[in-house]
Amino acid sequence: MNRLPTRVAVLGALALLGACKAPAESGWSGYAEGDYVYLAAPVAGTLKTLSVQAGQQVAVGAPLFALDAAPEQAARAEADARVLAAQAQAANTTKGRRADEVAVVRAQLAQARALAARAETEWQRQKALVDQSFVSQSRLDDATTARTQARDRVAELEASLRVATLPARADERDSAAAQVEAAKQSRQQLAWREQQTVQAAPTAGLVADTYWRVGEYVPAGQPVVSLLPPEARKARFYVPEAALGGLKIGQAVSLHCDGCGAPIAAQISRIATQPEYTPPVIYSNTQRTKLVFMVEARPAPADATRLHPGQPLDVKPVK
């Protein structure tokens, strides 16, 4: 009986099994990835200017884009006017009536006092006549009523004069002050919205893409520009379960790619907590059907620019 084919099959199976259980030192397959920064305005508007284009390097604070700020500017101007109106009303509650109004009350009080003095004199005269029985008691009663009315009028105008020089009540002043503060906060909010129509680069990096053209209406929160900072580039690779125990956060690895020149030093920054199947982008016959764990490693920012998202990588542990 010829056992040669059986032996060849067994040797082939052992070779395949050995390839599947290759030592960790042989490395793992992966690719470069980037954590993009998507820049959007929290307000809607027509795209007025686009200061960058895809592939351009920008520095921190470089202008990226600006929306039409005319609606926000008009709203802020309205808020400014409301603040002035509220401040004027609050100031008015701290003052008495106008000087001319106070002068009118003073003049009325002077007239009332003169009439009260005349009514007093008339009452004295009528009382003397009644005591001498020259006039009836009814004449004195009329004089008494007139004197009382004149005195009440004087008291009324004296109270009006005091009120005319007083400010508003404390509750009214507090309400006016609260209205001023509310108007200021509204103005501050509208000023912030106006500022948000202009967006600058929060970090240095590569302009990965732009998504709108000048003249188009951009909804609030929709990204207009995406940036790729150097420190946001990383390697993503997949490690078999058997090799996972030898890895830890901070461990050094080296990244190899076509055209990259010298290996790129990196450190493991993340180890996935759940397994997955090898993604189809990793073309490896020995790992295609195995469960693997996703691992990420980050190089130094100076070396990260050598990585390009989507670029295939070979990752090897550093002994």
Sequence and secondary structure as in RCSB ss.txt:
>XXXX:A:sequence
MNRLPTRVAVLGALALLGACKAPAESGWSGYAEGDYVYLAAPVAGTLKTLSVQAGQQVAVGAPLFALDAAPEQAA
RAEADARVLAAQAQAANTTKGRRADEVAVVRAQLAQARALAARAETEWQRQKALVDQSFVSQSRLDDATTARTQA
RDRVAELEASLRVATLPARADERDSAAAQVEAAKQSRQQLAWREQQTVQAAPTAGLVADTYWRVGEYVPAGQPVV
SLLPPEARKARFYVPEAALGGLKIGQAVSLHCDGCGAPIAAQISRIATQPEYTPPVIYSNTQRTKLVFMVEARPA
PADATRLHPGQPLDVKPVK
>XXXX:A:secstr
   HHHHHHHHHHHHHHHHHT  GGG EEEEEEE  EEEE SS EEEEEE   TT EE TT EEEEE  HHHHHH
HHHHHHHHHHHHHHHHHTTS S HHHHHHHHHHHHHHHHHHHHHHHHHHHHHHHHHTTSS HHHHHHHHHHHHHH
HHHHHHHHHHHHHHTS   HHHHHHHHHHHHHHHHHHHHHHHHHHTTEEE SS EEEEEE   TT EE TT EEE
EEE GGGEEEEEEEEHHHHTT  TT EEEEE TT  S EEEEEEEEEEEEEE  TTS  TTTTTSEEEEEEEEE 
HHHHTT  TT EEEEEE  
